[in-house]
Amino acid sequence: MQILKNKTNIDFIGKRKPAVFISTLINLAILVGIATVGFNYGVDFAGGTVVELKFDHPVSAAEVRERAEKGGLHDVSVQNIGSASENAFLLRMGGVTQLNEENADKAKAAIEGLGSVKNVYADLANGIINFRSSTPLTAEAIKAAVEKSGTGVQEVRVLGENQGGTGVDYQVVASGMADKVFGALSAGLEKPDFEQRRVDYVGPQVGKQLRNRGVMALLYSMVAILIYVAFRFDFKFGPGALLAMLHDVIMVAGYYLVSRREFNLTAIAALLTIVGYSVNDTIVIYDRIREDMAKFKGKPFAEVINIAINDTLGRTILTSGTTALSLIGLLIFGVGEIFDFAMAMLVGILVGTYSSVYIASPLTIWLDERAAAKEARVTATA
């Protein structure tokens, strides 16, 4: 299939300086925004709970959110998944257990009101309250007191007498947020009108670990690609490919920053895919540049690059256009994380094509000019 019947002669390289200037400003603005505002981290990275529900009757996301708020869930995100006829929703909220800073003090006060209780300690990270009582208490009495204070109880553990014999140690394990969701949406109903399909818990420490590993995966992939390009071509080509990759990653990160879409493991997958796509397009142009350097000996390097870009323009349009068409289908019919992935990829394709021309190529020209100037100085002093 031939997109461009006649050979083009567009002066891409002639516009490299304003393009590099604008790109630099946008990239700096995104980096400042990430440092000051930050991403809207999803449950994968920030920690929390995700519950998937399917209702047995038509209901909107607004109605589900209203029912959740009436049941005491004020910080919950409700998202429709699948087609409207499926009546399926994802509910996202912070926290893994019902024990948080707000109700921990109330739960501790309720436990202290049971009698001669001391050493009450609330472990918010694990959703556990530890305490010691000088007189024996029943698990039922402890559970009733804590639940009355507003925290659901999954289990009360009697750990037995302490080593000094000064009392009995107890442990209260708070219920998960999924139980609170179930209770909030079932309030006032004889029978729940929904089915709980899936529950995912991610603790804050695990989320932080996932985030760090995702960033490291990006860095390792970039280093590996830099080494490949340096061996495949030569030193002056490698930095251009790396800078183009960094440019594309920052631009797609800017999409998540500006749109406030959730930045999660799917976002990392999109960024890794874009890194591969970006270097693929860059290497195609680099390969043609290397061929044209041998074909057009004596021509200025900038002119050779311009010829190479024009020669590969049809191939670039075909490749990028075909990939973009499949992503448009996902944007139309996809929801949730599928939509986010498709949009991030579409942004990545556009900036990846742009960076191969206006980021990688100008840096290659600059390195070539610098090497030529250094060689001229050496020759002059010899």
Disulfide bonds with the S-S distance in Angstrom:
none
